[in-house]
Amino acid sequence: MRHPGHRRHDNPWEAAPDWAIEIGIGLYVIIQNQEKIMATLADLTAAVARNTDAENAALEYLKGISQQLKDAQAANDPAALDAVIASIDANTAKAAAAIVQGTPAA
């Protein structure tokens, strides 16, 4: 049922005033930007989780090295101390190479 003075439009934007069209376009742009921001936020959240995992692994490694040094010192075992030092040196070289490889060029 039609009301007097009511016009039917297949596209409601055809009869919309210019100001309403401008608002509609502005809202569309805002929504598009919000979707980009949310995708970026999800990427950032995932990166933080990866970094946290890597930092926790590094801390556990350091705790292990510390305990190995304490154990070797308590046993007064120079060979065990040398083995721990060699392990630290090897892992330091691997870590340095990984950091250089993962660092973007300036």
Secondary structure, DSSP 4 states (H G I P E B T S, - for coil): -PPTT----SSGGGSS-HHHHHHHHHHHHHHHHHHHHHHHHHHHHHHHHHHHHHHHHHHHHHHHHHHHHHHHHHTT-HHHHHHHHHHHHHHHHHHHHHHHHHSPP-
